[in-house]
Amino acid sequence: MEIRALGPGDDELVVAAQHLFDGPARADATGRFLGEPGSHLLVGYVDGEPTGFVSGVEVTHPDKGTEMFLYELAVDEAHRRRGHGRALIEALDALARERGCEGMFVFVDDDNEAGRAAYRSARGKDASRPWMVDWTYGDG
């Protein structure tokens, strides 16, 4: 698998990989995400076809410095259990280190055993069992 970091102007590559997302890529959100220097989208390709992705966002807090928040990970079902998820996580980890982040973290549902296994295989350690609360605005 080849892993590419997408950036400004790669909107068409995001659309080509949107089958891996929870829903269709929105043009406004795609352009904004790719244009933010602290937002990262790494896409894995096999034979030129997108087969997985990991996204991360750098977050900074006065008492923690900058950390990489692993926002989302997905691997096409036909390519699972082949190390693709681990490779994507490790690529984001390497990018976080390169950018001077002090660590990386992710939230994963308790019942997502596949996700938890992928994160552990990439040297992640269970830290806590957080309760997530969210706010949805507008049509989101």
N, CA, C and O of each residue as an XYZ file, in Angstrom:
560
protein
N       0.841     -1.180      0.000
C       0.000      0.000      0.000
C       0.882      1.237      0.000
O       1.845      1.333      0.760
N       0.537      2.180     -0.863
C       1.202      3.480     -0.908
C       0.341      4.464     -0.125
O      -0.879      4.490     -0.286
N       0.973      5.271      0.722
C       0.242      6.262      1.518
C       0.631      7.647      1.035
O       1.811      7.989      0.951
N      -0.402      8.447      0.716
C      -0.183      9.818      0.253
C      -0.838     10.797      1.217
O      -1.956     10.573      1.681
N      -0.136     11.874      1.512
C      -0.697     12.972      2.299
C      -1.372     13.929      1.324
O      -0.721     14.460      0.424
N      -2.672     14.152      1.499
C      -3.397     15.063      0.626
C      -3.366     16.465      1.217
O      -3.302     16.646      2.433
N      -3.413     17.443      0.335
C      -3.363     18.826      0.776
C      -4.173     19.718     -0.136
O      -4.984     19.234     -0.926
N      -3.956     21.036     -0.031
C      -4.715     21.976     -0.843
C      -4.656     21.602     -2.330
O      -3.590     21.302     -2.866
N      -5.812     21.626     -2.974
C      -5.889     21.292     -4.389
C      -6.149     19.827     -4.678
O      -6.351     19.451     -5.832
N      -6.146     18.990     -3.645
C      -6.376     17.556     -3.835
C      -7.846     17.173     -3.649
O      -8.152     16.030     -3.311
N      -8.734     18.106     -3.864
C     -10.164     17.876     -3.656
C     -10.677     16.667     -4.441
O     -11.464     15.879     -3.917
N     -10.240     16.515     -5.687
C     -10.700     15.385     -6.508
C     -10.245     14.045     -5.937
O     -10.950     13.044     -6.067
N      -9.081     14.018     -5.311
C      -8.606     12.782     -4.686
C      -9.458     12.445     -3.465
O      -9.689     11.271     -3.173
N      -9.923     13.468     -2.754
C     -10.819     13.237     -1.621
C     -12.141     12.661     -2.123
O     -12.656     11.703     -1.548
N     -12.683     13.230     -3.176
C     -13.936     12.723     -3.740
C     -13.761     11.272     -4.185
O     -14.668     10.459     -4.004
N     -12.619     10.943     -4.759
C     -12.361      9.570     -5.205
C     -12.299      8.597     -4.031
O     -12.516      7.397     -4.205
N     -12.001      9.110     -2.836
C     -11.898      8.257     -1.644
C     -13.130      8.347     -0.757
O     -13.153      7.737      0.312
N     -14.150      9.085     -1.165
C     -15.286      9.338     -0.284
C     -16.077      8.083      0.064
O     -16.839      8.092      1.031
N     -15.917      7.010     -0.693
C     -16.599      5.757     -0.327
C     -16.083      5.211      1.004
O     -16.727      4.358      1.614
N     -14.942      5.690      1.452
C     -14.363      5.262      2.723
C     -14.905      6.071      3.905
O     -14.765      5.660      5.057
N     -15.521      7.213      3.621
C     -16.034      8.097      4.664
C     -17.419      7.639      5.111
O     -18.009      6.728      4.530
N     -17.922      8.287      6.150
C     -19.268      8.002      6.645
C     -20.336      8.500      5.677
O     -21.463      8.006      5.693
N     -19.995      9.466      4.841
C     -20.924     10.034      3.877
C     -20.147     10.731      2.778
O     -18.916     10.733      2.794
N     -20.854     11.328      1.818
C     -20.171     11.999      0.704
C     -19.335     13.185      1.187
O     -19.694     13.874      2.141
N     -18.213     13.401      0.502
C     -17.353     14.543      0.811
C     -18.058     15.828      0.382
O     -18.541     15.931     -0.745
N     -18.114     16.797      1.277
C     -18.708     18.101      0.977
C     -17.609     19.023      0.461
O     -16.540     19.113      1.064
N     -17.865     19.704     -0.643
C     -16.857     20.560     -1.267
C     -16.350     21.634     -0.307
O     -15.145     21.871     -0.230
N     -17.259     22.288      0.428
C     -16.844     23.364      1.334
C     -15.966     22.833      2.459
O     -14.948     23.437      2.797
N     -16.360     21.708      3.034
C     -15.588     21.131      4.142
C     -14.264     20.553      3.646
O     -13.248     20.648      4.335
N     -14.272     19.956      2.457
C     -13.042     19.385      1.899
C     -11.999     20.469      1.694
O     -10.854     20.323      2.121
N     -12.390     21.554      1.043
C     -11.452     22.647      0.789
C     -10.913     23.247      2.075
O      -9.725     23.552      2.182
N     -11.792     23.413      3.044
C     -11.356     23.995      4.316
C     -10.394     23.059      5.041
O      -9.355     23.498      5.535
N     -10.737     21.757      5.109
C      -9.883     20.795      5.807
C      -8.500     20.738      5.153
O      -7.479     20.817      5.837
N      -8.477     20.601      3.828
C      -7.193     20.485      3.131
C      -6.359     21.754      3.244
O      -5.134     21.700      3.144
N      -7.013     22.900      3.453
C      -6.297     24.161      3.553
C      -5.779     24.498      4.933
O      -4.964     25.409      5.078
N      -6.235     23.782      5.954
C      -5.788     24.047      7.325
C      -4.426     23.390      7.548
O      -4.289     22.184      7.348
N      -3.408     24.172      7.962
C      -2.076     23.580      8.146
C      -2.007     22.491      9.219
O      -1.122     21.637      9.168
N      -2.915     22.506     10.179
C      -2.891     21.503     11.242
C      -3.829     20.334     11.009
O      -3.979     19.476     11.879
N      -4.470     20.290      9.830
C      -5.363     19.178      9.494
C      -4.665     18.274      8.486
O      -4.060     18.751      7.525
N      -4.754     16.979      8.710
C      -3.998     16.027      7.884
C      -4.898     14.891      7.413
O      -5.662     14.324      8.193
N      -4.797     14.569      6.132
C      -5.531     13.450      5.553
C      -4.545     12.594      4.788
O      -3.981     13.025      3.782
N      -4.338     11.369      5.274
C      -3.456     10.405      4.627
C      -4.328      9.318      4.030
O      -5.162      8.730      4.718
N      -4.130      9.054      2.740
C      -4.930      8.058      2.038
C      -4.018      6.938      1.559
O      -2.949      7.186      1.001
N      -4.458      5.697      1.787
C      -3.729      4.526      1.329
C      -4.278      4.060     -0.017
O      -5.489      4.029     -0.235
N      -3.367      3.702     -0.905
C      -3.741      3.258     -2.250
C      -3.144      1.889     -2.542
O      -2.004      1.603     -2.175
N      -3.925      1.054     -3.202
C      -3.454     -0.219     -3.738
C      -3.804     -0.208     -5.217
O      -4.966     -0.049     -5.590
N      -2.805     -0.374     -6.041
C      -2.994     -0.335     -7.497
C      -3.719      0.944     -7.928
O      -4.572      0.911     -8.815
N      -3.376      2.064     -7.298
C      -3.942      3.354     -7.656
C      -5.332      3.631     -7.126
O      -5.872      4.711     -7.366
N      -5.931      2.684     -6.408
C      -7.279      2.854     -5.869
C      -7.213      3.139     -4.369
O      -6.454      2.487     -3.653
N      -8.004      4.113     -3.881
C      -8.002      4.405     -2.441
C      -8.637      3.259     -1.652
O      -9.764      2.846     -1.926
N      -7.885      2.756     -0.665
C      -8.357      1.606      0.112
C      -8.483      1.897      1.603
O      -9.001      1.070      2.353
N      -8.021      3.049      2.033
C      -8.126      3.402      3.439
C      -7.639      4.819      3.664
O      -6.979      5.404      2.804
N      -7.966      5.366      4.821
C      -7.497      6.702      5.150
C      -7.415      6.848      6.660
O      -8.044      6.112      7.421
N      -6.623      7.819      7.058
C      -6.593      8.270      8.450
C      -6.542      9.789      8.404
O      -5.832     10.375      7.586
N      -7.301     10.419      9.292
C      -7.241     11.875      9.381
C      -6.820     12.258     10.791
O      -7.131     11.571     11.765
N      -6.115     13.354     10.871
C      -5.649     13.841     12.159
C      -5.699     15.353     12.195
O      -5.590     16.018     11.165
N      -5.863     15.885     13.390
C      -5.910     17.327     13.591
C      -5.003     17.671     14.772
O      -5.120     17.092     15.852
N      -4.115     18.607     14.551
C      -3.255     19.063     15.637
C      -4.061     19.966     16.560
O      -4.725     20.900     16.111
N      -3.996     19.673     17.859
C      -4.676     20.496     18.858
C      -3.644     20.954     19.887
O      -2.764     20.195     20.295
N      -3.777     22.209     20.291
C      -2.822     22.787     21.238
C      -3.576     23.313     22.445
O      -4.628     23.940     22.320
N      -3.016     23.044     23.617
C      -3.598     23.530     24.867
C      -2.452     24.055     25.731
O      -1.351     23.505     25.700
N      -2.707     25.119     26.503
C      -1.631     25.729     27.277
C      -0.835     24.773     28.163
O       0.375     24.941     28.309
N      -1.492     23.773     28.757
C      -0.750     22.893     29.658
C      -0.342     21.570     29.015
O       0.290     20.743     29.671
N      -0.685     21.354     27.765
C      -0.361     20.085     27.116
C       0.512     20.245     25.888
O       1.032     19.253     25.376
N       0.685     21.448     25.407
C       1.404     21.633     24.160
C       0.527     21.159     23.003
O      -0.700     21.198     23.086
N       1.169     20.714     21.928
C       0.429     20.276     20.749
C       0.428     18.763     20.675
O       1.468     18.117     20.802
N      -0.756     18.209     20.468
C      -0.940     16.771     20.321
C      -1.678     16.518     19.012
O      -2.379     17.392     18.503
N      -1.512     15.312     18.474
C      -2.245     14.925     17.274
C      -3.487     14.151     17.702
O      -3.393     13.124     18.374
N      -4.646     14.657     17.306
C      -5.908     13.963     17.535
C      -6.186     13.126     16.289
O      -6.428     13.662     15.207
N      -6.146     11.814     16.457
C      -6.479     10.920     15.352
C      -8.003     10.980     15.221
O      -8.729     10.399     16.026
N      -8.468     11.683     14.207
C      -9.890     11.985     14.071
C     -10.682     10.791     13.559
O     -11.735     10.459     14.103
N     -10.170     10.142     12.503
C     -10.924      9.027     11.935
C      -9.990      8.107     11.155
O      -9.001      8.541     10.564
N     -10.337      6.834     11.173
C      -9.596      5.798     10.452
C     -10.609      4.891      9.768
O     -11.613      4.510     10.369
N     -10.348      4.546      8.517
C     -11.214      3.590      7.818
C     -10.396      2.829      6.790
O      -9.514      3.383      6.134
N     -10.708      1.554      6.665
C     -10.094      0.705      5.647
C     -11.222     -0.025      4.943
O     -12.117     -0.576      5.582
N     -11.168     -0.022      3.615
C     -12.160     -0.725      2.818
C     -12.228     -2.182      3.262
O     -11.202     -2.813      3.518
N     -13.429     -2.702      3.349
C     -13.635     -4.056      3.877
C     -12.774     -5.107      3.177
O     -12.275     -6.025      3.828
N     -12.597     -4.988      1.880
C     -11.809     -5.971      1.121
C     -10.321     -5.930      1.482
O      -9.582     -6.848      1.127
N      -9.875     -4.895      2.174
C      -8.447     -4.749      2.488
C      -8.161     -4.818      3.986
O      -7.046     -4.525      4.418
N      -9.142     -5.197      4.765
C      -8.941     -5.279      6.212
C      -8.142     -6.521      6.585
O      -8.058     -7.489      5.831
N      -7.561     -6.453      7.775
C      -6.779     -7.554      8.356
C      -5.534     -7.879      7.521
O      -5.103     -9.029      7.439
N      -4.973     -6.833      6.907
C      -3.743     -6.963      6.118
C      -2.689     -5.958      6.566
O      -1.662     -5.796      5.908
N      -2.943     -5.283      7.686
C      -1.982     -4.313      8.201
C      -2.150     -2.908      7.652
O      -1.348     -2.027      7.961
N      -3.181     -2.682      6.841
C      -3.369     -1.357      6.247
C      -3.726     -0.322      7.314
O      -3.192      0.788      7.296
N      -4.615     -0.667      8.237
C      -4.971      0.256      9.308
C      -3.754      0.614     10.140
O      -3.527      1.786     10.442
N      -2.977     -0.380     10.510
C      -1.769     -0.124     11.301
C      -0.808      0.776     10.533
O      -0.224      1.692     11.113
N      -0.637      0.529      9.245
C       0.276      1.350      8.439
C      -0.194      2.807      8.388
O       0.624      3.724      8.466
N      -1.488      3.023      8.260
C      -2.018      4.385      8.245
C      -1.818      5.068      9.591
O      -1.436      6.237      9.644
N      -2.073      4.347     10.677
C      -1.870      4.905     12.020
C      -0.403      5.252     12.222
O      -0.080      6.329     12.723
N       0.478      4.350     11.836
C       1.908      4.593     11.997
C       2.379      5.771     11.150
O       3.280      6.505     11.557
N       1.778      5.959      9.972
C       2.140      7.106      9.132
C       1.706      8.417      9.796
O       2.435      9.407      9.751
N       0.529      8.421     10.406
C       0.087      9.632     11.118
C       0.955      9.863     12.346
O       1.281     11.006     12.664
N       1.332      8.794     13.039
C       2.218      8.899     14.201
C       3.558      9.517     13.791
O       4.083     10.394     14.478
N       4.100      9.053     12.672
C       5.377      9.596     12.186
C       5.232     11.073     11.821
O       6.124     11.873     12.100
N       4.118     11.430     11.204
C       3.871     12.830     10.857
C       3.755     13.682     12.120
O       4.297     14.786     12.174
N       3.056     13.178     13.128
C       2.916     13.910     14.389
C       4.284     14.166     15.019
O       4.561     15.267     15.494
N       5.124     13.152     15.019
C       6.474     13.313     15.582
C       7.275     14.335     14.780
O       7.963     15.186     15.343
N       7.174     14.235     13.454
C       7.887     15.152     12.558
C       7.455     16.600     12.794
O       8.268     17.517     12.683
N       6.191     16.801     13.116
C       5.657     18.147     13.325
C       5.833     18.623     14.762
O       5.363     19.707     15.109
N       6.495     17.840     15.601
C       6.807     18.253     16.962
C       5.692     18.044     17.965
O       5.718     18.640     19.042
N       4.716     17.216     17.642
C       3.643     16.937     18.594
C       4.194     16.176     19.793
O       5.163     15.424     19.677
N       3.571     16.379     20.932
C       4.013     15.728     22.161
C       3.335     14.390     22.392
O       3.671     13.686     23.345
N       2.404     14.033     21.555
C       1.700     12.764     21.659
C       0.585     12.708     20.641
O       0.383     13.637     19.860
N      -0.139     11.596     20.663
C      -1.267     11.395     19.768
C      -2.349     10.670     20.551
O      -2.045      9.831     21.399
N      -3.623     10.988     20.274
C      -4.710     10.313     20.977
C      -5.883     10.108     20.031
O      -6.003     10.778     19.005
N      -6.747      9.164     20.403
C      -7.930      8.834     19.619
C      -9.030      8.397     20.578
O      -8.749      7.842     21.640
N     -10.262      8.643     20.208
C     -11.406      8.098     20.929
C     -11.963      6.960     20.099
O     -12.077      7.078     18.879
N     -12.308      5.860     20.747
C     -12.848      4.703     20.035
C     -13.966      4.111     20.884
O     -13.853      4.023     22.107
N     -15.043      3.708     20.223
C     -16.170      3.121     20.947
C     -15.763      1.815     21.615
O     -14.961      1.054     21.075
N     -16.325      1.564     22.796
C     -16.017      0.342     23.534
C     -16.282     -0.918     22.711
O     -15.565     -1.909     22.847
N     -17.306     -0.885     21.858
C     -17.672     -2.077     21.096
C     -16.952     -2.184     19.751
O     -17.256     -3.083     18.967
N     -16.013     -1.293     19.471
C     -15.276     -1.316     18.214
C     -13.975     -2.098     18.408
O     -12.893     -1.518     18.494
N     -14.103     -3.410     18.474
C     -12.924     -4.260     18.716
C     -11.908     -4.168     17.587
O     -10.704     -4.179     17.840
N     -12.379     -4.078     16.341
C     -11.448     -3.990     15.208
C     -10.617     -2.714     15.307
O      -9.402     -2.743     15.106
N     -11.269     -1.601     15.615
C     -10.540     -0.339     15.761
C      -9.555     -0.382     16.903
O      -8.410      0.047     16.764
N     -10.002     -0.904     18.038
C      -9.115     -0.982     19.202
C      -7.912     -1.875     18.909
O      -6.792     -1.573     19.321
N      -8.147     -2.971     18.198
C      -7.041     -3.877     17.840
C      -6.054     -3.170     16.913
O      -4.842     -3.325     17.063
N      -6.563     -2.397     15.959
C      -5.677     -1.671     15.036
C      -4.824     -0.662     15.798
O      -3.623     -0.558     15.548
N      -5.426      0.078     16.722
C      -4.670      1.073     17.476
C      -3.621      0.404     18.363
O      -2.498      0.897     18.470
N      -3.974     -0.703     18.994
C      -2.998     -1.419     19.830
C      -1.859     -1.966     18.982
O      -0.706     -1.956     19.415
N      -2.170     -2.448     17.766
C      -1.115     -3.023     16.918
C      -0.104     -1.960     16.502
O       1.030     -2.284     16.146
N      -0.512     -0.693     16.547
C       0.386      0.408     16.209
C       0.978      1.043     17.467
O       1.350      2.216     17.462
N       1.062      0.267     18.533
C       1.682      0.647     19.802
C       0.853      1.615     20.631
O       1.383      2.236     21.552
N      -0.432      1.761     20.333
C      -1.303      2.588     21.167
C      -1.668      1.830     22.434
O      -1.742      0.601     22.431
N      -1.892      2.556     23.499
C      -2.240      1.931     24.785
C      -3.586      2.467     25.264
O      -3.870      3.659     25.143
N      -4.409      1.575     25.808
C      -5.672      2.011     26.387
C      -5.368      2.974     27.533
O      -4.571      2.664     28.418
N      -6.013      4.153     27.510
C      -5.747      5.149     28.538
C      -6.933      5.339     29.468
O      -6.753      5.485     30.677
N      -8.134      5.338     28.925
C      -9.316      5.561     29.745
C     -10.544      5.144     28.949
O     -10.450      4.743     27.789
N     -11.680      5.248     29.590
C     -12.942      4.949     28.919
C     -13.803      6.196     28.981
O     -14.688      6.296     29.831
N     -13.554      7.158     28.084
C     -14.286      8.423     28.166
C     -15.737      8.287     27.718
O     -16.098      7.395     26.949
N     -16.531      9.180     28.215
C     -17.912      9.321     27.800
C     -17.926     10.498     26.839
O     -17.471     11.586     27.195
N     -18.431     10.309     25.645
C     -18.446     11.390     24.679
C     -19.800     12.086     24.693
O     -20.849     11.441     24.677
N     -19.756     13.397     24.723
C     -20.945     14.244     24.633
C     -20.731     15.128     23.417
O     -19.652     15.695     23.247
N     -21.749     15.254     22.568
C     -21.549     16.121     21.403
C     -22.707     17.086     21.224
O     -23.791     16.909     21.779
N     -22.441     18.105     20.438
C     -23.423     19.116     20.094
C     -23.506     19.112     18.576
O     -22.474     19.119     17.905
N     -24.705     19.102     18.024
C     -24.894     19.170     16.580
C     -25.608     20.469     16.255
O     -26.612     20.812     16.879
N     -25.084     21.183     15.281
C     -25.655     22.472     14.894
C     -26.252     22.388     13.504
O     -25.720     21.696     12.636
N     -27.334     23.074     13.293
C     -27.952     23.150     11.971
C     -28.389     21.789     11.472
O     -28.982     20.998     12.206
N     -28.088     21.533     10.217
C     -28.499     20.276      9.581
C     -27.511     19.145      9.821
O     -27.767     18.005      9.432
N     -26.363     19.455     10.472
C     -25.281     18.499     10.670
C     -25.707     17.307     11.340
O     -24.899     16.409     11.576
